[in-house]
């Protein structure tokens, strides 16, 4: 994954994966916006306490910098398994995954440690993005997204973006238990630390879920949002902070 000149004037990364030509995607970094303080500078979240006018300008820069074909479909994320299908006649704005099948529809989720997962069909006729924090991941947000896409998992690509890494994501027994209740093999993604808690590998858990669905074409990066304050917002690290965006659309 690299910074790319295609996204002129915007601090963003382009996934490096063998997606069809019609599939476009990006992941924003924290630079290139107008927000200040803990939200500096490209905060895209409207519910984190930032100045509303600054967020409006940041979203304008997002559309211009990524040359988006339309306004992203911003949703209210609740760490659940709700999926918004942009072709559905009725749209609920509360969701943790978004699906598009037509040009001009832009799927987006916001993150600041949680794992963003992009999906694309091998035919290049459907895309999706899921917000996979531990709650949503344990509850089945990835499975719900694939089911709603209605495409056989072997005919999908997935890409895992920057998220909090396993050296910094400390969780309690209840988190580990939630995953082990689904599959005892999830134990391999947890390492006990000297504080009597667990270090959790979100990416390993996501890859396990995707593999179990039959997906083999899984790509991504291992970049840790917590350990890189220059490029990434991190809720675990800072508390008050902005939000980055993972976006995907059909060109």
N, C-alpha and C positions, 0 to 999 in steps of 0.2 A: 504494500500500500504506500502511496507516495502523494506528496503535494503535486498539484498539476496546474500548469499555466492555462488550461482550459477554463478553470474557475477564476477568471480574471478579477483581481481586487478582493477576493474573498479567501479567508483562511479556512481551507477545506481540504479533505483528502478524497482520493478516488479509489474505490476498491479495485484490487488487482485479482480478477477472477475471470474465467472464460465464459462470461455471460454473452448471449446473443447481441448483435449490433444494436438492436432496437432498445435494449435495456440500458438505462442510465442510472447512476447512483452516486451519492456523495455523503460524506460524514464531516460535519463542521468542527473546526477547532475553536478555541476561545478567543482568538485574535481577529482583528479586522472590523470590529463594531464600534459603537459609540457609548456603551454603558460604562459606568464607573464603579469604583469601590469593589466589593466582592463579586460583582457581576461583570467586571471588565474582561473582554469588551464586547464579544459577540454573543450576548445572552439572548436566547430565543424563547425563553419561558415567560409567560404572562402572569404566573401565579407564585412567583418567588420573592416578590417585594421590590422588584426593579421599577424604575420610572417607565410608565406606559409609553411615553413618546419615544424613548430610547429603544424599546422593544419593537415598536412599529418601524423605526428606521432600520434596525437590525434585520427585521424580516424583509424589508424592501431590498436591502443589500444581498440577502440570501437569494431572493428571486432573480436579481440582476446578475449576481456572480455565478450562480449555477445555470443561468439561462433557462429557468424553469418555464414549462409551457403553460403553467397556471398557478394559482394559489395552492400551496400544500393544504391537505385536509387535516388541520390541527384537531386533535381529539383530547378529551379529558381522560388521562391515564389513572387507573386505580389499582394497579398491580394485580389485575385479574386476568381472565381468559376471553374477554369479549373481543370479537372481530368485526370490524366495520368493512363491509363490502361496498365499494363505491358504485356498484351497479344495482344495489338493492333499492327498491322503491321507497323504503322508509329507512332513514339513517338515524341511528342513536349516536350521539356525540361522545358517549362514554365507551371507551374501548382501549385495548392494549395491543391491537394489531390492526393493520389496514391493508386491503387488497384492491388492486386495480387491474382492469383488463383492456382498457382503451387508452389511446393516446390523449395526452392532456391532463390525465389524472395523476396527481402527485401524492404518494403515500409518505407519511412522516411519523416518527416517534421521537420524543425528547428523552435524553438520558444525562446522568451525571454520576455514573458508576455502574448502573444497570447495563446488562448486555443487549445491544441491538443486533437483531438477526434479520438479514435480508434474504428474500427468496425470489427466484426467477425460474420460469419454465424453460426447458431446453428449446422449445419452439419460439420463445420470445413473445408469447401472447398473454402472459400474466405475470404480475409481480406482487410482492407483499413485503411488509416489514413488521417485526414483532418486538415489543418491549419486554425483555426477559430479566426482571429482577428475580430474586430467589423465590418470592411468593408466586409470581406468575409462572415461573419455570416449574416449580413443584406442582402447581395446580394443573399444568398442561397447556400453557399458552402456545407453545410450538405445535403441539398436536392439533389444537383447535384451529390454528392458522392453516396448516396443511389440509385438514379435513374440509375447511371452508373453501379452499382453493379448488378442491375436487380434482386434483391431478395426482397420478400415481407418484409416490415419493421418488422412485428411481428416475423419473423424468423432470426432477427439480434440481436446481443448484441452491446452495445456501452459503452465506458469508457471515462470519461472526466479527463484529467490530470491537473497538476499544472498550474496555470495561475494567472494573476494579480487579486486580490480580490476586492470585491465591496467597501471596505473602502478606496481604493487607486486609483481606476480607475475613474478619473474625466474626464468628456466629456462635449461638448457643446450641444446646442439645436439641431444642425444638426444631431448629432448621434441619439439622442432620436427620432427625427422626422423620420429618416430613418427606424427605427424599428416599430414605430407606424403606418407608412404608410402601412406596411405589415399586422400588426395585432394590434389593439388598446390595446389588453391585455398585450402587451409588456410594458406598462406603469408601471406595478408592479415591473419591474426590474430596475427602476430608482428612485433615491431619491434626492431631491433638497438639495444642501448644502448652507452654508452661504456666498459663493462666487458667487452666482447667476448661478451656473453650476449644473451638475448632477453627482451623483455617480452611476456607471453602474455595474450591476451584469451579467458578460458574461456567467457564468454557468447557471444562471436561464434562460437567453435567449436561450441558446443552448438546455436545457432540454425542454423548451416550443416547440421549433422547432421539436425536435425528437418526442415528445409526439404527436404533431399534425400530424406527418407522420404515426403514429400508432406504434411507438416503445415503449415498456414497460420495457424491460430489459436494463436499463440505470444505470451504476455504475460510480464510480469515487472518487476523493478526493477534499477537499476544501482548499488545501494548496495554499498560496499566494506567488507568486514569488517576488513581490515587498518587502514584509516584512521579507524575510529570505535571506539576502545577503550571508550567509555562504554556503547555498546549491544551490541557484538559481541565474542565471543571470536575470537582469531586465532592459530593455531599458528605461522604464519610470523613474526608480530610478537613473540609472547611465549614460544614454546616450551612451557613448562608452562602449561596453560590448561584451561578447561572446554569442554563441548560444548553447542551449541544443537541444537534439534530442528525438523525440518520434518515436519508431520503432515497426513494427509488421511484422511477417512472418509466413509461414507454415513450420513446422519441418518434 
